[in-house]
Amino acid sequence: MTKPPAVPALPPKTQQIAVPIEKRTLTAPPPPKLEFIKKSREQQVEDNGKRLVVKEPNGRTIVKQDNRIIIHQNESERFTRLPNAQTHRRNDGVVETFYVRPDGVRVVTEVDSGGRLLRRYRRAPDGREFVIIDNRRFVRNVAIGVGITALAVAVAINLPPPRVVIPRERYIVEYERATPDDIYEALSAPPVERLERAYSLEEVRYSYALRQRMRRIDLDGITFDSGSAEISPEQYPKLERLARVILRVLERNPEEVLLIEGHTDAVGSDIDNLSLSDRRAESVAQVLTDVFQIPPENLVTQGYGEQHLKIPTQGPERLNRRVALRRISPLLAERQ
């Protein structure tokens, strides 16, 4: 019996594809400026002053404790901005956000009450489901806000840095100098070391040594104004080459998952830098989806602020203010 073909990752092309790249529009409003975010924050100190919890607009929470700082975002937020998106809360407390493509394929994101991703999948018109991320068994009993210690215990991974034997320029690809084939190789290559097991999305997000198992593309040509996460329209064409390669990767495997990372230099507060980096990563994802029709369900974003400096300096450094991209599908747990 012939196995039915997978649902294609790529939706039918829209009319926007005929519009010049720099004139294409985004479905979401521009991201808020840092000064607005700072005025809108709600902060509380917990556990006798050991833990700081900062809540920001658009469903973001920053938790700082024990020399660690992370930012968590509501994983359905980016999908609620799509033109025909709908959201409802199920009886079991899971919040389901979905949109329907012109070809009838329904793309569903399930999050828990804290906005953490449980599952993301495509459902074909005939009812078949194709899972992209299945994070359910890892996250149900860990609550955001109870402290970074609880989250760190849940995702703690003791891994040494990988032993990288390939040339550095193939391991960390500088986008401005890379050819499409260089980018494709980085986004389709296996981990640089054998993995002991599969991992949850949280483990991938919060373990630098684990992410280092996959090659990285540094989008060194994309720049941001100070205190801003907005990508100016004149920069959209810079992402066209990357978008074409991503589409090529997804044509090969519609269930690939790509992580977009945001990074800053060490100037400013760590909380401000973490927030800004997270929103900059999301801005790149928004442009890839709205301008170049990269399916949003194949992208996840995460900000790291000043935690992983490319150039070891505490001063202003353009190379540290960057967005990077990795394919993380090989790291993730088997999808049910």
Buried (B, 14 or more C-beta within 10 A) or exposed (E): EEEEEEBBBBBEEEEBEEEEBEEBEBEBEEBBBBEEBBEEBEEEEBEEEEBBBBBBBBBBBBBBBEEEBBBBBBBBBBBBBBEEBEEEEEEEEBBBBBBBBEEEBBBBBBBBEBBBBBBBBBBBEEEEEBBBBBBBEBBEEBBBBBBBBBBBEBBEBEBEEBEBEEEEEBBBBBBEEBEEEBBBBBBBBEBBBEEEEEBBBBBBBBBEEBBBBBBBBBBBBBBBEEBBBBBEBEBBEBBEBBBBBBBBBBEEBBBBBBBBBBBBBBBBEBBBBBBBBBBBBBBBBBBBBBBBBBBBBBBBBBBBBBBBBBEEEEEEBEBBBBBBBBBBBBBBBEBE
